[in-house]
C-alpha cells in the first residue's frame, strides 16, 4: 500500500470514560469534499457540546490512481492541503480546513464506526480496497461485516431542496458555484448525520 503521512486513528475514550464514536469521511483525492465534511461535522459537534464524544477524520481513495491500495501503490495528492478554492469558500462561511490528504488504510476499516463516501464511486473504491485487504489479512480482527459501517453522505440530507442529490458532486473541475454547492450539501448532511448518530439510527449500536 502507498506510504502515508496520515493521521492514524486510535481507539480512545472520552473524559467520561465512554468510548468515542469514530467517523471517517471519504472522497477521491481528500482535498475537496471529504476534508470539508470533516471540518463541517467537527464544527457541528463542537456547537452541540459533543467534541469529546467523537474522533473525526477524512481520507481519499487514491485521487485517481488505480493501485493506491496495493503494496507500493501511489496515491495522488497525499500530504497536500485542501484545494485552495475549497478552502476559500469554506473560510467565507467560517469553516477552517486544516487536514492533509491521505489514502484510506486497512486500519481505517476496523477502527472507524461510520465510513461515509461522497458518491457511489467512493463506496465502490472503499469496498474494492477493503475486500483486498481482508483477503490479504491486513484488516485487524478480520472485520468481514465492514459494509454495515458504510453510507453515502447524501443519505443524511434533510432539507427538501437538497434531497434530489444522490451524491456530493466533485467540484474539482467546476467553477466556484460547484464548491459552494459542496458546502450547502455538507452543512445540511452533517446536521442530519449528527442527529441520526444521537438517535442511534447509525453508528455503534444502531437500531
KANOR-V481787 format. One record per residue. N is the residue number from 1. D_FIRST is the distance of its C-alpha to the first C-alpha in Angstrom with 2 decimals. Layout:
n=N d_first=D_FIRST
n=N d_first=D_FIRST
This chain:
n=1 d_first=0.00
n=2 d_first=3.79
n=3 d_first=6.41
n=4 d_first=8.83
n=5 d_first=12.59
n=6 d_first=12.89
n=7 d_first=15.60
n=8 d_first=14.56
n=9 d_first=17.00
n=10 d_first=19.45
n=11 d_first=22.23
n=12 d_first=25.46
n=13 d_first=29.10
n=14 d_first=31.55
n=15 d_first=34.69
n=16 d_first=36.56
n=17 d_first=34.40
n=18 d_first=32.99
n=19 d_first=29.28
n=20 d_first=27.70
n=21 d_first=26.34
n=22 d_first=22.75
n=23 d_first=22.20
n=24 d_first=19.09
n=25 d_first=19.63
n=26 d_first=17.19
n=27 d_first=17.80
n=28 d_first=16.24
n=29 d_first=15.73
n=30 d_first=16.79
n=31 d_first=19.69
n=32 d_first=22.61
n=33 d_first=22.95
n=34 d_first=20.63
n=35 d_first=21.50
n=36 d_first=25.07
n=37 d_first=24.91
n=38 d_first=23.58
n=39 d_first=26.52
n=40 d_first=29.09
n=41 d_first=28.35
n=42 d_first=28.43
n=43 d_first=31.78
n=44 d_first=33.03
n=45 d_first=32.42
n=46 d_first=33.97
n=47 d_first=37.02
n=48 d_first=37.32
n=49 d_first=37.30
n=50 d_first=34.21
n=51 d_first=31.71
n=52 d_first=31.66
n=53 d_first=30.80
n=54 d_first=27.33
n=55 d_first=23.85
n=56 d_first=22.66
n=57 d_first=19.39
n=58 d_first=17.64
n=59 d_first=14.33
n=60 d_first=13.34
n=61 d_first=11.71
n=62 d_first=10.53
n=63 d_first=14.14
n=64 d_first=14.85
n=65 d_first=11.90
n=66 d_first=11.57
n=67 d_first=8.15
n=68 d_first=6.39
n=69 d_first=4.90
n=70 d_first=4.37
n=71 d_first=3.76
n=72 d_first=5.23
n=73 d_first=5.19
n=74 d_first=7.73
n=75 d_first=9.20
n=76 d_first=12.98
n=77 d_first=15.08
n=78 d_first=12.64
n=79 d_first=15.26
n=80 d_first=18.10
n=81 d_first=21.04
n=82 d_first=22.31
n=83 d_first=24.14
n=84 d_first=27.59
n=85 d_first=29.42
n=86 d_first=27.80
n=87 d_first=28.53
n=88 d_first=32.11
n=89 d_first=32.83
n=90 d_first=31.43
n=91 d_first=33.37
n=92 d_first=36.54
n=93 d_first=36.25
n=94 d_first=35.61
n=95 d_first=31.88
n=96 d_first=29.75
n=97 d_first=26.13
n=98 d_first=24.50
n=99 d_first=20.76
n=100 d_first=18.03
n=101 d_first=15.33
n=102 d_first=11.88
n=103 d_first=9.32
n=104 d_first=9.76
n=105 d_first=8.06
n=106 d_first=9.17
n=107 d_first=12.01
n=108 d_first=13.33
n=109 d_first=14.32
n=110 d_first=16.49
n=111 d_first=17.71
n=112 d_first=18.99
n=113 d_first=22.28
n=114 d_first=22.31
n=115 d_first=19.56
n=116 d_first=21.22
n=117 d_first=20.25
n=118 d_first=22.46
n=119 d_first=22.96
n=120 d_first=22.54
n=121 d_first=19.73
n=122 d_first=17.66
n=123 d_first=18.60
n=124 d_first=17.78
n=125 d_first=14.23
n=126 d_first=13.79
n=127 d_first=15.35
n=128 d_first=13.38
n=129 d_first=9.99
n=130 d_first=11.98
n=131 d_first=13.80
n=132 d_first=10.97
n=133 d_first=9.66
n=134 d_first=13.39
n=135 d_first=14.06
n=136 d_first=11.65
n=137 d_first=13.25
n=138 d_first=10.43
n=139 d_first=12.68
n=140 d_first=15.46
n=141 d_first=18.81
n=142 d_first=17.61
n=143 d_first=18.54
n=144 d_first=19.65
n=145 d_first=21.92
n=146 d_first=19.37
n=147 d_first=20.97
n=148 d_first=23.99
n=149 d_first=22.09
n=150 d_first=21.39
n=151 d_first=23.99
n=152 d_first=24.76
n=153 d_first=25.98
n=154 d_first=29.12
n=155 d_first=30.19
n=156 d_first=31.46
n=157 d_first=33.63
n=158 d_first=37.20
n=159 d_first=39.42
n=160 d_first=40.95
n=161 d_first=40.43
n=162 d_first=36.64
n=163 d_first=36.41
n=164 d_first=36.47
n=165 d_first=32.87
n=166 d_first=30.36
n=167 d_first=27.42
n=168 d_first=26.93
n=169 d_first=27.10
n=170 d_first=24.66
n=171 d_first=27.05
n=172 d_first=25.13
n=173 d_first=27.62
n=174 d_first=30.56
n=175 d_first=33.36
n=176 d_first=33.84
n=177 d_first=35.22
n=178 d_first=31.77
n=179 d_first=30.47
n=180 d_first=33.61
n=181 d_first=33.00
n=182 d_first=29.51
n=183 d_first=31.31
n=184 d_first=34.07
n=185 d_first=31.87
n=186 d_first=29.62
n=187 d_first=32.65
n=188 d_first=34.24
n=189 d_first=31.25
n=190 d_first=30.28
n=191 d_first=33.88
n=192 d_first=33.75
n=193 d_first=30.52
n=194 d_first=32.09
n=195 d_first=35.28
n=196 d_first=33.59
n=197 d_first=31.64
n=198 d_first=34.95
n=199 d_first=36.71
n=200 d_first=34.26
n=201 d_first=33.47
n=202 d_first=29.70
n=203 d_first=27.43
n=204 d_first=28.19
n=205 d_first=31.39
n=206 d_first=31.71
n=207 d_first=34.81
